Amino acid sequence: MSQGLRSVSPTILLRISDGTFHMHRSFNDFNQAVFSAEAYAGAGFSVSMISATGRFLMGFDSRGERVAV
């Protein structure tokens, strides 16, 4: 069996929503994911940060405040 290169799986998923439509962005770097989530929240979107396994990590509201569970 050969040892080929493996693709890198995203570790963080952002679910970005305006209330009627949502989209996803994926990141391998946690700090970049947080920076992007804060930027989307600052623009008025609701953002959920989710691990690659589907576990909710953190939420960001449109005021840019972090909400963790």
C-alpha positions in Angstrom: 0.0 0.0 0.0 1.4 3.4 -0.9 1.7 6.3 1.5 0.2 9.1 -0.7 -0.6 12.6 0.4 -3.8 13.0 2.3 -6.1 15.9 2.0 -6.5 18.2 5.0 -9.9 18.2 6.5 -11.4 21.5 7.7 -11.4 21.6 11.5 -13.8 24.5 11.8 -17.0 25.3 10.0 -18.9 28.6 10.1 -22.6 28.6 9.5 -23.5 32.1 8.4 -27.1 33.2 8.2 -29.2 36.4 7.6 -32.4 34.7 8.8 -33.6 33.6 5.4 -30.5 32.1 3.7 -27.4 30.4 5.1 -24.0 29.4 3.8 -20.9 27.6 5.1 -17.2 28.5 5.2 -14.5 26.1 6.4 -11.2 26.8 8.0 -8.1 24.8 9.1 -7.0 27.6 11.4 -9.0 28.4 14.5 -7.8 32.1 14.8 -8.7 32.8 11.1 -12.2 31.2 11.7 -12.8 33.5 14.7 -11.6 36.6 12.8 -13.9 35.7 9.9 -16.9 35.0 12.3 -16.4 38.3 14.0 -16.3 40.1 10.6 -19.5 38.4 9.4 -21.3 39.2 12.7 -20.1 42.8 12.5 -21.8 42.9 9.1 -25.1 41.9 10.6 -25.1 38.1 10.1 -25.7 35.4 12.7 -22.7 33.0 12.8 -22.3 29.6 14.4 -18.9 28.0 14.8 -19.0 24.2 14.5 -16.3 21.6 14.7 -15.7 19.2 11.8 -17.6 16.5 13.8 -20.7 18.7 14.1 -20.3 20.0 17.7 -21.3 23.6 18.3 -18.3 25.5 19.6 -19.3 29.2 19.7 -21.9 31.6 18.4 -21.6 35.2 17.3 -24.5 37.6 17.2 -24.9 40.6 14.9 -23.4 42.8 17.6 -20.1 40.9 17.4 -20.4 39.4 20.8 -19.4 35.8 21.4 -21.8 33.3 22.8 -20.3 30.0 24.0 -22.1 27.0 25.4 
